């Protein structure tokens, strides 16, 4: 088999998933991750539709089930923290039977534990330059010694370093959806137990929940905004942006949350954006997951796309016995339709939060009615669209 020595940039979900599958097929993957250790934090993520079958074929589904968030439900709250309406966990999540939800860091840990004995990991380093040749790809690292690999895969997220080096500026591929999100851990000061609180304000939304560790809670901030000028690696600047946008919010929990943001070691802030590219491969280099086709957090499908993409890419490389030109072409051919329909799910982001006080009042009245409506009537269209998208690909059995 040709081209067995493969460098994967990115150690979150897509990269280790690909490494796990490649090593089973006899390839020799190396994963380089910028952070000094596995990244902690991150929100709860859905594994839906065909991604569940991918997890089963990867033999990680039992681990995912054991680490499930097991959320019981959620409550919409007013500024004074009094309930507006309470819903069971499955009311809004658009998950079908068999789908699951897990913390991002738990899935990352599962994949790492499955691969750390068979995959070389390089933490605390990043690719500085890439030069393709007829026999391989010469890679220089920011800290480590230069090496040559047969192939390079960029699985390094929305702001992909590999994409920038091999395909050009991020601005050529990113599509902003006029919104921003922030995620970080805080103390479980409201004593939530597998329960979530939801709070709306004009142009804003906040949720707070606790799942597996009752001493901690995870906060999720969302706000509408035209594109902001900031450094995506400057967390202090991002925390100030968050504080500014939510300074006038009247929810009783807000002062605690904004203070907690400054102390959170896992603070995350980024735009709600998609990556749209005409091609994902260039010679011996290809992209995977958010680096190639980020659907945005608004779709809820980033993790599922990463797992399915890893499965298809690894399978096509094995099927082609390492012939990367053939495998990369098939990877794009198989994944394009699935990616397209899942990126369209993010179109609803413009209606996610009410933008005016009148719209907020109307949203609040609608929320009050939801517990009295059949689920099929309240969210049927959303569930149908999501379930159609999550199953919009036929998986080949590459192992057979």
BELWOPE-V552668 format. One line per field, one symbol per residue. phi: phi as a letter, one per 20 degrees, with the letter a starting at -180 (. if undefined). psi: psi as a letter, one per 20 degrees, with the letter a starting at -180 (. if undefined). burial: I if it has 9 or more other ideal C-beta (glycine too) atoms within 8 Angstrom, else O. Layout:
phi->???
psi->???
burial->???
This chain:
phi->.eleecedepdedgfffffgffffeofdecddcfffbgfennefceccmfffffffffmdfgffgfegflferbcfcegemffeaccffefdeleegnfbcbfgfffffgffffdfedceddembbfebccecfdrcecddfceffbdcfbcdecdngegfffffdcpfggfcecfdlbccccaecfefdleclccdccdbgmbbccbbccedfeccddcdcbeafgdebefddfffffffffffdfefefgffgfffffgfeffdgcbafebddccfbdcbmedcdbmgfdbgengfemdffffffffffffffffffelnffffffffgfffegfffgffffffffffdfcfecffffffffffffegfedfgfefcfffffffffffdebdeeefff
psi->prlhopppookeggghgggggghhijrnqpppphqirppraqrqqqoqchhghghghikighggghjqhlpharppqahjjqqgqpqrhjgiikprphrrpqqghggggghghiihiipppoqkrqphqpoqrhiaoppqqhgrqqrpqgqppolkaglpggghhhhaqhhiiqopklrqqqprqrqmijlqolqqqppqrojqqpqprpehoiiqqpqpqpqpqrpqoroijnhggghhgggghjhjpjphigggghghhhipikppprqorqpoqhqiqocjprqqbhhhlpiqhhhjjggghgggggggggghgghjkjnhggghghggghhggggghhhhhihihhjgqqirhghggggghhhhhgiiqphhhgjggggggghggijkqppqnhi.
burial->OOIIIIIIIIIIIIIIIIIIIIIOIOIOIIIIIOIOOIIOIIIIIIIIIIIIOIIOIIOIIOIIOOIIIOIOIIIIIOOOIOOIIOIOIOIOOIIIOOIIIIIIIIIIIIIIOIIOOOIOIIIOIIIOOIOIOOOIIIIOIOOOOOIOIIIIIIIIIIOIIIIIIIIOOIOOIIOOIIIIIIIIIIOIOIOIOIIIIIIIIIIIIIIIIIIOOOOIIIIIIIIOIOOOOOOOOOOOIIIOIIIOIIOOIOIOIIOIIIOIIOOIOIIIIIIIIIIOIOOIIOOIIIIIIIIIIIIIOIIIIIIIIIIIIIIIIIIIIIIIOIIIOIIIIIIIOIIOOIIOIIIOIIOIIOOIIIOOOOIIOIIIOOIOOIOOOOIOOIIIOIIOIIIIIIOIIOIOOIOO
